[in-house]
Amino acid sequence: MATTIPPKPRRADRKPGSLYRRMMRLLKDDPRTSEEIARILDLPQGWLAQLRNGDIPKPGVHRAQFIYEKLSGKKLTP
């Protein structure tokens, strides 16, 4: 009897990766306002507030890495 392998989830259906989760944890735990963080990161305050509220589920890996590195003070190695 042949076993079938379930199809790999489509990209849009995948759970967020660990970089996204760590970046979101940093944003949620940061006591500063979205306006203050946006100024530090040089990002639009409205966009950052939406991200922080979970309204932007996929900010893009480069932007997630940028935010993570700026807020954590740690560089991710290639």
C-alpha positions as CSV (number, residue, x, y, z in Angstrom):
1,M,0.0,0.0,0.0
2,A,1.5,3.3,-1.1
3,T,1.6,6.1,1.4
4,T,1.0,9.6,0.2
5,I,3.0,12.6,1.3
6,P,0.9,15.6,2.2
7,P,1.6,18.6,0.0
8,K,4.0,21.2,1.4
9,P,2.1,24.3,2.7
10,R,2.0,27.2,0.3
11,R,4.2,30.1,1.3
12,A,1.3,32.2,2.3
13,D,0.1,29.4,4.7
14,R,3.3,28.9,6.5
15,K,3.8,30.0,10.1
16,P,6.1,33.0,10.7
17,G,9.7,32.2,11.2
18,S,11.8,32.6,14.3
19,L,13.3,35.9,13.1
20,Y,9.8,37.4,12.8
21,R,8.8,36.0,16.2
22,R,12.0,37.4,17.8
23,M,11.5,40.8,16.2
24,M,7.8,41.0,17.3
25,R,8.8,40.0,20.8
26,L,11.3,42.9,20.9
27,L,8.7,45.3,19.6
28,K,6.0,44.2,22.0
29,D,8.4,44.2,25.0
30,D,9.9,47.6,24.2
31,P,8.4,50.3,26.6
32,R,8.9,53.1,24.1
33,T,6.0,54.3,21.9
34,S,5.8,53.4,18.2
35,E,6.6,57.0,17.4
36,E,9.8,56.8,19.4
37,I,10.9,53.5,17.9
38,A,9.9,54.7,14.4
39,R,12.2,57.7,14.8
40,I,15.1,55.5,16.0
41,L,14.6,53.1,13.1
42,D,13.8,55.8,10.5
43,L,10.6,54.0,9.5
44,P,7.1,55.4,9.0
45,Q,5.3,55.6,12.4
46,G,2.0,54.4,11.0
47,W,3.6,51.3,9.4
48,L,5.5,50.5,12.6
49,A,2.3,50.8,14.7
50,Q,0.5,48.5,12.3
51,L,3.4,46.0,12.5
52,R,3.5,46.2,16.3
53,N,-0.3,45.5,16.5
54,G,0.0,42.5,14.2
55,D,-1.7,44.1,11.3
56,I,1.3,43.4,9.0
57,P,1.9,39.6,9.1
58,K,4.7,39.6,6.6
59,P,7.0,42.7,6.8
60,G,9.7,41.1,4.6
61,V,12.9,39.4,5.8
62,H,15.2,42.3,5.2
63,R,13.0,44.8,7.2
64,A,12.5,42.2,10.0
65,Q,16.3,41.7,10.2
66,F,16.9,45.4,10.2
67,I,14.4,45.9,13.1
68,Y,15.7,43.0,15.0
69,E,19.4,44.1,14.7
70,K,18.6,47.7,15.7
71,L,16.5,46.8,18.7
72,S,18.5,43.9,20.0
73,G,21.9,45.4,19.2
74,K,22.9,42.0,17.8
75,K,24.1,41.5,14.2
76,L,22.8,38.3,12.5
77,T,25.6,36.4,10.8
78,P,25.1,35.5,7.1
